[in-house]
């Protein structure tokens, strides 16, 4: 277990059944927090909780679909029911659709925007309503470098993450009087699969010299939500190994 810097705090992590969200949930639990593990896949959420409990931590799994406002209301209510308070929200749940704009349907567009953007806003709103009753809190939205730069056929995903960056600074201004900070993290390439299978070229294209890991995102979350770190708000932390600052020329 890590140094218990988040003792007596309750952290809600959405999309925490696997990948980045799972690592974030495990990291907060190791730092002493009570963790609510939310995912649309309840089996995955339970697996994350099992890992936390085995390591001596405290966690509960709650199934929630970010496309359904009623699920979000129930998720925050369950958090309060289990742990009595909510101090930190990590809005991590998200989906992508890589489809040509000529073929992207309205239904697919709405699916991505409702999950990634509307769902995150509703989670923040419900969480903030609880946080202001207990003296404030921290909200971190997991956006993407796709909010700043693009690959082909990523319109819905880019729009959702760009909107998430914008709603981050809007919420920071609105919720500041209630002592709630709101920041975003925009990860670049964070490998959640077989890291050892990456090529040397994959690492060398990053100014940092390597591809990112879920632990990089977890550390950023801990920093943005650290007790006493109440001056940093409304910001978008680009976590990409320097890739968005690298000029690339075709030879």
Residue, then its C-alpha position, 0 to 999 in steps of 0.5 A: x500500500x502507498x502512503x495513505x494520503x487520501x485516508x477518509x476520502x471517498x473517490x468515485x471513478x467511472x469506467x473503472x472496470x479495466x484499463x486506465x480507470x481500473x489503474x486509477x481506482x487501484x491507485x486511490x485505494x492504495x493511497x487510503x481512499x474509499x473507492x466507488x468503482x463504476x462501470x457499465x460492465x458489472x463483472x469488470x467492476x467487481x473484478x477491480x473491487x476484488x483486487x482492491x479488497x485483496x490488497x486491504x483496501x475499501x471499495x464497492x462496485x456500482x453498475x452505471x451506464x453514462x448514457x442514462x441520467x437515471x443511472x448517474x443519479x443512482x450512482x452518486x446516491x449509492x456512493x453516499x449510501x455506502x461511504x457517507x460522502x463524496x470527495x473526488x470524482x474521476x470522470x473516466x468512462x468513455x467510448x469511441x467510434x472510428x467512422x468516416x464522417x460520410x458514414x457516421x450515423x446520428x445514433x452513433x454520434x449521439x452514443x459517443x456524445x452522450x457517454x463521453x460528454x453529457x454523462x461526464x457533465x451529469x456526473x460532475x453536477x450530481x457529485x458537486x451537489x454532494x461535495x458542496x455539503x461537505x466543504x468542497x471537492x475535486x473533479x477530474x475529467x479524462x479528456x484526450x489529445x484528440x481534443x487538440x489534434x486529430x486522426x481521420x474519422x474521429x469526429x464524434x470522439x474529438x467533439x466529445x473530448x473537445x467539449x469535455x475540455x471546454x466544460x471543464x473550465x466552465x465548471x471550474x468557474x461555476x463551482x469555484x465558490x463552493x470550493x470545488x476544483x475542476x481540471x482535465x487530463x488529456x492523455x496521448x498514447x497510453x498503452x493498456x495492453x502488452x507494453x512489452x510488444x511495443x516497438x522501439x519506434x513507438x517509444x522514440x517518436x515521443x520526446x519523453x522517450x517512451x509510450x505512456x502507461x496507466x500509472x502516468x494518468x494515475x499519478x496525474x490524478x493524485x496530483x490534481x486531487x491532492x489535499x491542499x491543492x486548491x489553487x489549480x483549477x480550470x486547467x487541461x493537463x496534456x499528458x502525452x510525452x510531449x507529442x503535441x509539441x513535436x513538429x513532424x515533417x514528411x521526408 
